[in-house]
Amino acid sequence: MEEEHKTAEEQQVITLDYKGVTAGRAFSAHLFDFFSVILLGILILVGGIFTMQATPIYKDVISKQNEIQLNSHLYVQEEEDHIVMLSKQLNENNDLSYNEKNEIISNSLTYYFDDFLVNNSTITNSVVVYTNYLTNCKTNDGKAMFDIERNRLVNESIYDQEYFNAYYTLFNAYAIGYLSYVDNYVELRSAYIWCFAITILICLSLSVLILLFVVPMIFSKGKRTFGMMLNQVGYVSFDGFSPSWKRFLLHFLFQWLLIYIASIFSFLIPLFISVAMIFFGKNHQSLTDYVTGCFMVNNSQDFIYKDYQDYLRVQAIRKEAEKHPLQDNLIQNEK
């Protein structure tokens, strides 16, 4: 790639010759940065979740949600801040007989369908659903298990496990799902999910900011990310010099908002377009590079100059190195 720059002071044109990058090298640099962002985002997320759980908003949502779950009798409190589904607790309990488990889960379901849902939800046929389900239950050998009053029809102990299985299925297939009809429960669940979604977004945004803006800004010549350093490539703008901080800020914002954020809500379409441009574009620019006027060039042998003054300084060092060959390392340190 050949770039020209004309200075007002010298009124002369300097020619900077850069070797372009291959599609494979450009894609490799972007791919490494992408997975680096994900990895760092996960590490940040670990601390982010602990921080989120300490916020008053999250605590309030969890407190109200737990209150509804405990009042429904479908959940039990095992520890001070930990509740579990009653069906799970009973299924894992080996100290109780199936007959004892049936008594506990039956009382819970009866209260839930007959009282709790009637008084706290928008569903109007919970009692009918409960009764119809039980009256349609049959044992493995075809015997009806309940009468219309929901009383057990088969009293032999050999059927106790089958009765528990019937209650357990009703509990998980119907009862838990009907919580969505309870006042404010769906809103609380949505708030709970949004707390996690926002936390994930913030943590990934921090990861993007660190790896795709802060790190390249440290390496002022070429604005190189870790993936670009690994592949020995760097950025230049249309004038042949390293992108200015304003241009690179625009580059970062465009990449973050359009490629990362917008792709989440548009089936990854911007991301696929960007990858296609890397492989099929003339200069193997990504969509972000193309819009912001940045070019990825081979930095394995060539200098990328910060600006014209940097160019003059390096030329002076080169001339000095020609006089003193042992000082060639000065040139290498300028890369």
N, C-alpha and C positions, 0 to 999 in steps of 0.2 A: 504494500500500500504506500503510495507517495502522497505526502502532505506538503503544502507550501504555507509560509508565513511571511508577511510583509510588515516591517516595523516602520513607524512614523519617523523615528529618529534617523535611521540609516537609509530609508527609502530603498531597501534592497529585498530581494526575495531569497529566502533560504529554503533548501529542499531537504526534507526529512524522509528517508526511505525506511519503511517498516515492512516486515514480512507478515503477510496476513496469516490468520489461523485457519486450520482445517475445521470442518464441521464437527469431527470427532473430538478434537481438543476443546472446542468451545462448549460442546454439549457436556463433556466430561467435567469441565470447570463448574458449569451451572448445576449439574447433577450432584457433585460433591457438596456444593454450597446448600442445595436443597435438603439433603440428608443431614448435613451439619445443623441446619436450622431446626429440623425436627428433633434431633438428638438433644441439642441444648434446650429446646423448648420443653421437652419431657423432664429434663433435670430441673429447670426453673419451676415447672408445674408442681413438682413434689413440694417445694416450699410454698407455692401459690395456694395449694389446697389447704395447707395448715393455716395460712393467713386468712383465706376465705372463711374457714370454719370458726374463726375467732371474731368475725364481724357481727355486729348487732343484727343486721338484716338476715343473715343466714341463721343465726341462733333463733330469731323470732319465727322464721318459717318452719324450722325443725320442731320447735316447741309446739306450735299450733298443729302441725301435722301429726306429731306423736300423740297429742291430746285426743284428736279425732280417732286415731287408730286404737288407742287404749279404751276409749269410751265405747267403741264398737264391739269390744270383747273378742275381736279376731286376733289381737296382738296381746302379748304379755311382756312385762318388763323384767328382764333378766338381771340387768345392772342399772346403776343410777342413770346412765345416759345411753342405754342400749336396749332396744325392744326387738322382739322377733315374732313371727307369725305363730299362732298357737298350734296350727297343724304341723309345722316343722318341729316345734318343741316336743309335741307328743310323739311324733314319728321317730324321733331320735332318743326318746326316753325308754330305757329298758327296765326301769324299776316298777312301772305300772303295768297291770294286766290290760288286755285289750278291752275287757269289760269296763275297767276303770277309765280308760281313755275314751271309750264311747260315751260314758256318762258326762265327762267334761266337755267334749267337743259338741255333743248333742245340746247341752244347756247353752253353750256359747252360740251355736247356730240359731237356736230357738229365740234367744233374746235378740240376736242381730236381725233376723227376718221379721219377727213379730213386733218388736218394739223400736229398735234403733232406726231401721230404715223407714218405718212408718212415720216417725217423729222428726227425722233429720235429713230426709232425702226427697227428691222429686219423683222417685219411682212409686207407683201406686199398687202394683200387683206383686209385691215381694212375698206376701204370705202365700199366695196362690202358686208362685214359682217354687217355693220351698216345699209345699205339700205335694205338688204334682211330681216333683223330682223324686221324693221319697217313695211315693206310691207306685212309681214305675220301676223301682229297684227290685232286682231278683237275685237270688243266690246262684251259685254256679250250677246247681242242679235244678234250677227253674222255679224255685219257691218264691212267692211274694214275700218281701221283707218287712213292709209296713202297711198298716191300714190307713184309712182316711184321716184318722186322728193322729197319725204319725207314731203310733205305738208299734213296738217290735212284735212281729208275728211268729218269729222263729227264736225260741229261747235256748236252744242247745248251745253249749259253750263252743262247740266246734265251728259255729258260724260267727263268733265274736270278731275274728279278723276281717271277715267279709263285710260286717257292719261298719267296722272302722274304715275300710277301704271306700265304702259308699259315702260316709261322712267326709272323708279326706278329699275325695273327688269333688263333692259338692262345694266344699270349702274353697278349693283352689280354682275350680272351673267357673264358679258362679259368684260366691260370696265376695271374694277379693275384688272381682271386677265391678261389683255393684257399689263399691266405695266411690266410684267416679260420679255417682248420682248424689253423693252427700254434699251438702252446702259447703262451698269454699274449698273442698278437697282438691278438685282439679286445678283451681287457681294456685293452691299451695304447691302442688306437684310441678306446675309450670314454673313457678318462682324458684323452686329447688333446681330444676333443670337449667334455668337461665343463670343461676348463680355459678353453676359449673361451666356453662358455655362461655360466659363472660370471662371467667378466670382462665379458661383455656386460651381464649382469644388474646387476653392481655399477656399471658406467658409466651405465646408464640410471637406476638408483636415485639416483645422485649428481645426475643431470640433473633428475630429478623433485624431489629435495630442494631444489636451488637455486632452480628456477623456480616451484615450487608451494608452497614453505614459507618459504624464506629471504627471497625477494623480497617476498611478501605481508606477512611480519612486519616488513619495513622500513617498508612503508606501513601504519602501524598503524590508520589510519582507512579502513575498508572492506576491509582485507586483499586488496588488488588485485594480481592477476598482470599481466604485460605485456599479455595478451590482453584483460583487463578494462579496463586503462587505455586501450588502443586503442579500445575500444568504449564508453568512458565509463560503466562500471558498477562497482559495488562490493558488498561483502557487509555485511549486517546480520543480527544474530541476532533471536530472537523478541521481545527486549525493546526493539528499535529501535535499539540501539547497535551499534558495530562488534564482531564476535565477539571474545571474550577469547582469550588465547593458548592456554588449555587447550582451549577449544572448537575453535579452529582447528587445534591439534595433532591432535585427534581427527578433524577433517575431513580433514587431510592423510593420516593413517594409513589411514583408511577408503578414501580415493581411491586411494592407492598400492597397498594390499593387495588390495582387492576389485575395483576397476575395472581397474587395470593388471596386477597379478600374476595374479589369479584369471582374468582374461579370456584370458590366454595358455594356460591349461590347461582352459578350458571353452568353447572355440570362440567367444570374444568375447561370450558371452551377457550378462554384467553390463554390458558397454559398450553393447550394443544396447538393453538395458533403460533405461540411464541416458539415452541419446539420445532414446528414445521418451518418457520422462518430461519432458524439456525441451520437446518439441513439443506434447505432449498434456496435461501437468499444468496445474493451475490457476494456479500461480505460476511455471511454467516452471523448476522446480527439477530439478537432476540428481539421481540416486539418492543421491550423497554429500551434497548439500545437504539433501535431504529427511530423511535419517537423522540428520544432525547439527544440524538446526534452523537452517540458514543460508538467507538469502534474497538473491538478486541483485536490486539495485535500480538505477534510473537515477541516475547521479552527474553528469550533464552540467550540471544547474542546482542540485541540492539538496546540502546538507551531509550527511555521515555523521559522527556524533559518536562519539568514542572511548568516552566514558562520560558520566555525568550532570555531573560536574565540568567536563568539556569543553563540555557543552551550556551551562552557566551562564557559562563564560568567553566563549564565542562570542556569547551574548546580550548580555553586557556590552560586547563590542567593537562589536556592532551598534548599541547605544544610543549609544555614543560616536561612531560613524560618522554617525549621524543628526544629531548636533550639529555634526560637522565633515565635510561631504560630501567634501572632498578626501581623506579617509582611507578611502575605499571600498576601496582596494586591500588594506587590512588584512583585510577580509572575504574577498576572493578568495584571499589567501594561506593562509587557514585551510582551504580545501577539500582 
